């Protein structure tokens, strides 16, 4: 059956500050090993920086040169991992990190690629595919492909307003 609203393509802007807030809420736990995390969105590059505490505070950085997508699956390759700004980190550390990821939200594939299934976050009244994600200054530029939406089951009465 046709959706109430359909589209062929939509261009969206995702604000980096809000993504950073969400990342902090997902991965930083009181008493946990990850003390801080920050995201810097620059044209064509996302730099993730943070501090891990293992006996001492260890600053780290990881670069994300691109973000791939297919349908509602998002692939984020992690490149140039370094501690203290210059010591290369071995790939084995990504496997250790995997055990600390929220399994119901994200998984780690070989080659240090984070995979997020966005359909877990989408409400049932919305269908969408992601055509592209570009890293831009201050956030992400996202192009959604063909999709559609109906009214929420509650008729929209519980929405913002």
N, CA, C and O of each residue as an XYZ file, in Angstrom:
644
protein
N       0.846     -1.181      0.000
C       0.000      0.000      0.000
C       0.892      1.244      0.000
O       1.944      1.266      0.638
N       0.468      2.248     -0.703
C       1.209      3.514     -0.788
C       1.247      4.214      0.569
O       0.293      4.145      1.344
N       2.337      4.872      0.837
C       2.463      5.698      2.040
C       1.708      7.001      1.822
O       1.445      7.384      0.681
N       1.363      7.672      2.887
C       0.677      8.967      2.803
C       1.562      9.992      2.097
O       1.097     10.748      1.244
N       2.840     10.007      2.464
C       3.812     10.932      1.878
C       4.924     10.092      1.263
O       5.410      9.147      1.885
N       5.327     10.433      0.041
C       6.465      9.761     -0.570
C       7.425     10.802     -1.133
O       7.038     11.944     -1.381
N       8.673     10.404     -1.332
C       9.662     11.292     -1.935
C      10.648     10.456     -2.737
O      10.823      9.260     -2.504
N      11.277     11.120     -3.678
C      12.308     10.465     -4.480
C      13.686     10.700     -3.889
O      14.546      9.821     -3.948
N      13.903     11.875     -3.323
C      15.177     12.190     -2.671
C      14.977     13.354     -1.714
O      14.173     14.253     -1.961
N      15.720     13.318     -0.622
C      15.723     14.411      0.358
C      17.157     14.681      0.766
O      17.926     13.749      1.004
N      17.520     15.950      0.849
C      18.842     16.333      1.338
C      18.695     16.850      2.761
O      17.887     17.737      3.037
N      19.493     16.279      3.660
C      19.417     16.628      5.075
C      20.787     17.051      5.586
O      21.818     16.669      5.032
N      20.781     17.840      6.642
C      22.012     18.217      7.340
C      21.904     17.639      8.750
O      20.900     17.837      9.434
N      22.944     16.925      9.178
C      23.004     16.374     10.527
C      24.061     17.172     11.271
O      25.217     17.222     10.852
N      23.670     17.792     12.365
C      24.568     18.667     13.112
C      25.555     17.853     13.948
O      25.160     17.009     14.753
N      26.832     18.120     13.744
C      27.897     17.382     14.405
C      27.843     17.443     15.916
O      28.143     16.456     16.588
N      27.463     18.593     16.462
C      27.392     18.729     17.923
C      26.387     17.746     18.520
O      26.619     17.186     19.592
N      25.276     17.542     17.826
C      24.257     16.610     18.325
C      24.742     15.167     18.201
O      24.470     14.342     19.073
N      25.465     14.860     17.109
C      26.036     13.523     16.940
C      27.040     13.255     18.058
O      27.077     12.160     18.619
N      27.843     14.250     18.373
C      28.824     14.122     19.450
C      28.125     13.858     20.793
O      28.581     13.018     21.568
N      27.040     14.558     21.069
C      26.278     14.334     22.302
C      25.768     12.900     22.363
O      25.853     12.249     23.405
N      25.238     12.409     21.244
C      24.712     11.038     21.200
C      25.838     10.027     21.406
O      25.662      9.041     22.121
N      26.993     10.268     20.782
C      28.129      9.354     20.928
C      28.572      9.290     22.387
O      28.839      8.210     22.913
N      28.648     10.441     23.032
C      29.042     10.464     24.448
C      28.057      9.665     25.297
O      28.459      8.884     26.160
N      26.782      9.864     25.049
C      25.766      9.160     25.833
C      25.842      7.646     25.624
O      25.539      6.877     26.537
N      26.240      7.221     24.436
C      26.314      5.790     24.137
C      27.543      5.112     24.728
O      27.460      3.975     25.190
N      28.684      5.801     24.717
C      29.929      5.098     25.040
C      30.591      5.479     26.356
O      31.437      4.733     26.848
N      30.239      6.601     26.932
C      30.884      6.989     28.197
C      29.997      6.565     29.361
O      28.836      6.960     29.464
N      30.580      5.753     30.230
C      29.871      5.247     31.409
C      30.636      5.656     32.657
O      31.867      5.666     32.643
N      29.938      5.993     33.737
C      30.635      6.319     34.985
C      31.525      5.147     35.410
O      31.076      4.002     35.463
N      32.781      5.447     35.708
C      33.718      4.415     36.109
C      34.252      3.582     34.956
O      35.025      2.650     35.176
N      33.852      3.905     33.726
C      34.307      3.148     32.559
C      35.702      3.571     32.126
O      36.264      4.539     32.637
N      36.244      2.827     31.179
C      37.600      3.102     30.704
C      37.662      4.325     29.796
O      38.678      5.019     29.765
N      36.599      4.594     29.064
C      36.585      5.745     28.167
C      36.159      6.971     28.960
O      35.014      7.071     29.401
N      37.098      7.910     29.137
C      36.835      9.103     29.945
C      36.225     10.238     29.152
O      35.397     10.987     29.670
N      36.631     10.372     27.890
C      36.097     11.453     27.080
C      36.147     11.072     25.611
O      36.920     10.206     25.200
N      35.307     11.734     24.832
C      35.308     11.540     23.385
C      34.835     12.838     22.751
O      33.918     13.488     23.253
N      35.464     13.208     21.652
C      35.029     14.383     20.909
C      35.095     14.061     19.419
O      35.910     13.252     18.978
N      34.226     14.705     18.663
C      34.153     14.510     17.222
C      34.379     15.852     16.544
O      33.747     16.850     16.892
N      35.289     15.867     15.571
C      35.527     17.088     14.786
C      35.199     16.788     13.338
O      35.826     15.935     12.710
N      34.217     17.490     12.817
C      33.769     17.309     11.444
C      34.425     18.364     10.565
O      34.177     19.561     10.717
N      35.266     17.902      9.645
C      35.935     18.786      8.700
C      35.601     18.274      7.302
O      35.335     17.084      7.139
N      35.606     19.128      6.306
C      35.272     18.680      4.957
C      36.076     17.444      4.579
O      37.296     17.509      4.433
N      35.386     16.314      4.422
C      36.024     15.078      3.996
C      36.702     14.275      5.081
O      37.305     13.246      4.779
N      36.631     14.699      6.340
C      37.277     13.960      7.419
C      36.550     14.181      8.741
O      36.205     15.305      9.105
N      36.330     13.086      9.442
C      35.811     13.126     10.808
C      36.930     12.608     11.701
O      37.391     11.480     11.529
N      37.364     13.420     12.648
C      38.399     12.994     13.589
C      37.735     12.740     14.942
O      37.045     13.596     15.496
N      37.969     11.535     15.448
C      37.467     11.140     16.760
C      38.651     11.173     17.710
O      39.668     10.526     17.462
N      38.523     11.919     18.789
C      39.580     12.016     19.789
C      38.990     11.714     21.154
O      37.821     11.997     21.416
N      39.801     11.145     22.009
C      39.306     10.841     23.337
C      40.420     10.454     24.275
O      41.603     10.536     23.945
N      40.010     10.029     25.454
C      40.963      9.577     26.469
C      40.440      8.269     27.051
O      39.292      8.167     27.483
N      41.326      7.272     27.046
C      41.045      5.977     27.656
C      41.935      5.861     28.883
O      43.113      6.216     28.845
N      41.362      5.361     29.966
C      42.162      5.193     31.184
C      42.453      3.708     31.382
O      41.555      2.901     31.620
N      43.723      3.380     31.276
C      44.258      2.054     31.592
C      45.485      2.317     32.446
O      46.581      2.477     31.909
N      45.332      2.363     33.732
C      46.387      2.726     34.688
C      46.737      4.206     34.571
O      46.849      4.902     35.580
N      46.912      4.689     33.331
C      47.157      6.110     33.086
C      46.181      6.580     32.013
O      45.572      5.768     31.316
N      46.040      7.885     31.887
C      45.183      8.445     30.841
C      45.932      8.381     29.511
O      47.046      8.890     29.386
N      45.302      7.747     28.521
C      45.917      7.598     27.201
C      45.053      8.330     26.167
O      43.949      7.888     25.851
N      45.557      9.440     25.650
C      44.811     10.126     24.601
C      44.929      9.349     23.282
O      45.986      8.800     22.969
N      43.845      9.312     22.524
C      43.851      8.596     21.251
C      43.126      9.417     20.192
O      42.379     10.347     20.497
N      43.370      9.047     18.948
C      42.626      9.638     17.842
C      42.438      8.587     16.761
O      43.267      7.694     16.590
N      41.335      8.708     16.034
C      41.004      7.841     14.916
C      40.377      8.721     13.848
O      39.572      9.600     14.157
N      40.742      8.488     12.589
C      40.168      9.255     11.484
C      39.111      8.438     10.753
O      39.241      7.225     10.588
N      38.074      9.122     10.323
C      37.044      8.538      9.469
C      37.072      9.350      8.174
O      36.590     10.482      8.147
N      37.635      8.777      7.093
C      37.770      9.533      5.861
C      36.503      9.560      5.010
O      36.365     10.397      4.118
N      35.579      8.641      5.291
C      34.345      8.551      4.514
C      33.335      7.742      5.309
O      33.684      7.052      6.266
N      32.091      7.836      4.901
C      31.039      7.033      5.505
C      30.246      6.415      4.366
O      29.688      7.122      3.526
N      30.201      5.098      4.347
C      29.478      4.396      3.299
C      28.085      4.032      3.757
O      27.820      3.948      4.956
N      27.191      3.815      2.800
C      25.828      3.452      3.159
C      25.191      2.599      2.064
O      25.567      2.665      0.893
N      24.230      1.810      2.480
C      23.454      0.967      1.579
C      22.133      0.682      2.271
O      22.101      0.022      3.309
N      21.052      1.175      1.702
C      19.745      1.014      2.350
C      19.725      1.766      3.660
O      19.801      2.994      3.677
N      19.621      1.032      4.767
C      19.679      1.666      6.087
C      20.923      1.238      6.852
O      21.025      1.469      8.057
N      21.867      0.615      6.155
C      23.121      0.181      6.768
C      24.192      1.235      6.531
O      24.392      1.678      5.400
N      24.885      1.641      7.602
C      25.934      2.656      7.519
C      27.251      2.004      7.928
O      27.336      1.358      8.972
N      28.285      2.182      7.087
C      29.612      1.629      7.354
C      30.598      2.774      7.580
O      30.718      3.681      6.757
N      31.305      2.711      8.717
C      32.222      3.773      9.108
C      33.621      3.171      9.274
O      33.901      2.534     10.289
N      34.513      3.370      8.274
C      35.868      2.833      8.405
C      36.702      3.682      9.358
O      36.702      4.911      9.273
N      37.408      3.022     10.258
C      38.261      3.699     11.243
C      39.704      3.592     10.766
O      40.233      2.490     10.618
N      40.340      4.736     10.527
C      41.688      4.754      9.963
C      42.651      5.539     10.862
O      42.227      6.358     11.677
N      43.903      5.283     10.705
C      44.990      6.003     11.383
C      44.824      6.066     12.898
O      44.985      7.137     13.483
N      44.504      4.940     13.549
C      44.389      4.990     15.010
C      45.746      5.272     15.643
O      46.746      4.650     15.283
N      45.779      6.209     16.585
C      47.037      6.582     17.229
C      46.799      6.939     18.690
O      45.747      7.459     19.062
N      47.801      6.647     19.499
C      47.802      7.061     20.907
C      48.825      8.163     21.075
O      49.860      8.166     20.409
N      48.540      9.089     21.954
C      49.427     10.222     22.224
C      49.730     11.024     20.960
O      50.722     11.752     20.908
N      48.881     10.893     19.945
C      49.031     11.680     18.726
C      49.991     11.137     17.695
O      50.023     11.635     16.569
N      50.787     10.117     18.046
C      51.767      9.642     17.064
C      52.082      8.147     17.134
O      52.697      7.626     16.203
N      51.693      7.443     18.179
C      51.996      6.018     18.302
C      50.875      5.218     17.631
O      49.742      5.224     18.114
N      51.176      4.531     16.527
C      50.136      3.746     15.845
C      49.584      2.654     16.761
O      50.338      1.994     17.477
N      48.278      2.472     16.731
C      47.635      1.442     17.538
C      47.400      0.205     16.667
O      46.953      0.337     15.528
N      47.691     -0.983     17.177
C      47.477     -2.204     16.394
C      45.979     -2.491     16.223
O      45.160     -2.118     17.063
N      45.646     -3.156     15.126
C      44.260     -3.493     14.820
C      43.617     -4.364     15.903
O      42.397     -4.341     16.060
N      44.406     -5.120     16.643
C      43.875     -5.993     17.694
C      43.097     -5.195     18.738
O      42.165     -5.715     19.351
N      43.476     -3.941     18.939
C      42.777     -3.117     19.924
C      41.322     -2.870     19.523
O      40.468     -2.654     20.383
N      41.043     -2.902     18.222
C      39.661     -2.733     17.790
C      38.804     -3.912     18.236
O      37.627     -3.740     18.553
N      39.388     -5.107     18.263
C      38.654     -6.282     18.735
C      38.352     -6.146     20.232
O      37.283     -6.549     20.691
N      39.286     -5.584     20.981
C      39.041     -5.356     22.402
C      37.926     -4.324     22.583
O      37.092     -4.447     23.481
N      37.924     -3.310     21.720
C      36.891     -2.279     21.774
C      35.517     -2.855     21.452
O      34.509     -2.420     22.009
N      35.481     -3.833     20.554
C      34.213     -4.408     20.112
C      33.395     -4.948     21.277
O      32.170     -4.823     21.287
N      34.057     -5.543     22.251
C      33.358     -6.116     23.403
C      32.648     -5.048     24.225
O      31.734     -5.363     24.987
N      33.051     -3.805     24.084
C      32.459     -2.721     24.868
C      31.393     -1.942     24.097
O      30.765     -1.039     24.651
N      31.186     -2.282     22.832
C      30.173     -1.588     22.033
C      28.783     -2.098     22.389
O      28.621     -3.272     22.722
N      27.787     -1.235     22.324
C      26.413     -1.709     22.547
C      25.994     -2.615     21.385
O      25.678     -2.128     20.300
N      25.992     -3.928     21.613
C      25.780     -4.925     20.549
C      24.476     -4.740     19.785
O      24.408     -5.044     18.594
N      23.466     -4.254     20.442
C      22.181     -4.082     19.757
C      22.170     -2.869     18.838
O      21.210     -2.684     18.089
N      23.210     -2.033     18.872
C      23.243     -0.824     18.057
C      24.315     -0.835     16.978
O      24.101     -0.307     15.887
N      25.466     -1.433     17.271
C      26.600     -1.327     16.354
C      27.450     -2.590     16.453
O      27.524     -3.229     17.502
N      28.091     -2.935     15.330
C      29.026     -4.060     15.337
C      30.303     -3.636     14.616
O      30.323     -2.640     13.894
N      31.355     -4.402     14.823
C      32.650     -4.115     14.214
C      32.959     -5.216     13.215
O      32.974     -6.396     13.566
N      33.210     -4.824     11.959
C      33.592     -5.781     10.923
C      35.098     -5.777     10.761
O      35.777     -4.853     11.207
N      35.626     -6.830     10.112
C      37.058     -6.900      9.827
C      37.506     -5.650      9.101
O      36.754     -5.062      8.323
N      38.740     -5.251      9.363
C      39.276     -4.039      8.760
C      38.897     -2.799      9.531
O      39.016     -1.689      9.013
N      38.436     -2.965     10.775
C      38.071     -1.841     11.642
C      37.007     -0.959     11.001
O      37.213      0.234     10.777
N      35.864     -1.577     10.712
C      34.727     -0.852     10.149
C      33.536     -1.007     11.090
O      33.060     -2.118     11.323
N      33.057      0.121     11.632
C      31.845      0.106     12.455
C      30.641      0.020     11.528
O      30.590      0.717     10.514
N      29.677     -0.822     11.862
C      28.468     -0.978     11.060
C      27.263     -0.696     11.952
O      27.085     -1.312     13.003
N      26.447      0.247     11.504
C      25.257      0.639     12.253
C      24.040      0.387     11.375
O      23.993      0.848     10.235
N      23.061     -0.338     11.892
C      21.805     -0.570     11.181
C      20.807      0.480     11.659
O      20.240      0.364     12.746
N      20.601      1.505     10.835
C      19.740      2.615     11.242
C      18.270      2.235     11.335
O      17.494      2.938     11.982
N      17.871      1.136     10.702
C      16.462      0.764     10.782
C      16.033      0.479     12.219
O      14.843      0.520     12.529
N      16.998      0.191     13.101
C      16.675     -0.002     14.522
C      16.214      1.289     15.182
O      15.540      1.260     16.212
N      16.581      2.432     14.582
C      16.235      3.726     15.153
C      14.999      4.342     14.492
O      14.418      5.287     15.024
N      14.599      3.815     13.345
C      13.509      4.432     12.589
C      12.154      3.973     13.097
O      11.961      2.789     13.371
N      11.222      4.893     13.223
C       9.872      4.498     13.628
C       9.196      3.703     12.510
O       9.548      3.849     11.340
N       8.229      2.866     12.871
C       7.585      1.970     11.909
C       6.799      2.713     10.826
O       6.548      2.150      9.761
N       6.409      3.954     11.073
C       5.633      4.689     10.081
C       6.505      5.340      9.003
O       5.991      6.052      8.141
N       7.830      5.100      9.047
C       8.767      5.730      8.125
C       9.565      4.657      7.385
O      10.089      3.731      8.003
N       9.655      4.786      6.064
C      10.550      3.917      5.294
C      11.490      4.817      4.502
O      11.063      5.797      3.891
N      12.781      4.468      4.521
C      13.770      5.340      3.912
C      14.995      4.529      3.504
O      15.296      3.497      4.104
N      15.689      5.000      2.490
C      16.991      4.451      2.130
C      17.981      5.614      2.110
O      17.611      6.757      1.839
N      19.224      5.308      2.399
C      20.255      6.340      2.418
C      21.087      6.209      1.146
O      21.657      5.151      0.880
N      21.158      7.286      0.359
C      21.944      7.267     -0.868
C      23.394      7.636     -0.611
O      24.301      6.995     -1.142
N      23.624      8.667      0.203
C      25.000      9.093      0.453
C      25.098      9.853      1.763
O      24.138     10.459      2.239
N      26.302      9.797      2.327
C      26.624     10.569      3.524
C      27.980     11.214      3.276
O      28.963     10.524      3.009
N      28.029     12.530      3.365
C      29.267     13.270      3.172
C      29.638     13.946      4.477
O      28.780     14.503      5.162
N      30.913     13.897      4.819
C      31.418     14.586      5.998
C      31.718     16.025      5.573
O      32.523     16.257      4.671
N      31.073     16.972      6.219
C      31.238     18.389      5.886
C      31.619     19.144      7.155
O      31.512     18.608      8.258
N      32.061     20.385      6.996
C      32.374     21.198      8.170
C      31.163     21.256      9.094
O      30.080     21.663      8.673
N      31.337     20.856     10.334
C      30.286     20.969     11.333
C      29.274     19.846     11.356
O      28.331     19.903     12.145
N      29.427     18.817     10.519
C      28.453     17.729     10.573
C      28.458     16.843      9.347
O      29.504     16.574      8.756
N      27.274     16.395      8.975
C      27.118     15.477      7.856
C      26.061     16.006      6.897
O      25.071     16.605      7.317
N      26.280     15.782      5.607
C      25.267     16.054      4.588
C      24.781     14.686      4.117
O      25.564     13.878      3.619
N      23.488     14.435      4.278
C      22.912     13.131      3.979
C      21.881     13.277      2.875
O      21.034     14.170      2.911
N      21.964     12.390      1.896
C      20.941     12.340      0.850
C      20.168     11.053      1.028
O      20.720      9.957      0.933
N      18.885     11.201      1.286
C      18.002     10.050      1.388
C      17.434      9.755      0.015
O      17.098     10.664     -0.743
N      17.333      8.480     -0.291
C      16.719      8.065     -1.542
C      15.222      7.901     -1.360
O      14.628      8.428     -0.420
N      14.629      7.162     -2.277
C      13.181      6.938     -2.279
C      12.710      6.478     -0.901
O      13.327      5.619     -0.271
N      11.619      7.060     -0.454
C      11.072      6.685      0.842
C       9.672      7.217      1.014
O       9.090      7.784      0.089
N       9.137      7.032      2.202
C       7.788      7.499      2.479
C       7.477      7.446      3.957
O       8.233      6.899      4.760
N       6.337      8.033      4.291
C       5.916      8.075      5.688
C       4.395      8.096      5.759
O       3.714      8.584      4.857
N       3.895      7.562      6.836
C       2.483      7.623      7.181
C       2.366      8.429      8.464
O       3.376      8.843      9.034
N       1.157      8.650      8.914
C       0.974      9.272     10.216
C       1.365      8.271     11.292
O       1.128      7.074     11.128
N       1.952      8.729     12.380
C       2.247      7.811     13.486
C       0.957      7.171     13.979
O      -0.124      7.737     13.813
N       1.066      5.993     14.583
C      -0.108      5.267     15.071
C      -0.951      6.085     16.036
O      -2.167      5.908     16.106
N      -0.301      6.993     16.791
C      -1.054      7.811     17.751
C      -1.638      9.051     17.076
O      -2.169      9.932     17.752
N      -1.542      9.123     15.733
C      -2.094     10.259     15.005
C      -1.249     11.503     15.093
O      -1.676     12.576     14.667
N      -0.048     11.380     15.643
C       0.847     12.521     15.740
C       0.603     13.391     16.955
O       1.205     14.458     17.079
N      -0.281     12.952     17.867
C      -0.632     13.789     19.005
C       0.466     13.858     20.051
O       0.458     14.747     20.902
N       1.429     12.911     19.992
C       2.490     12.934     20.992
C       3.774     13.541     20.463
O       4.822     13.417     21.096
N       3.713     14.185     19.330
C       4.913     14.778     18.732
C       5.268     16.092     19.407
O       4.568     16.542     20.314
N       6.372     16.712     18.957
C       6.786     17.993     19.532
C       5.750     19.065     19.265
O       5.014     19.007     18.280
N       5.704     20.009     20.121
C       4.777     21.099     19.832
C       4.449     21.837     20.981
O       3.675     22.792     20.902
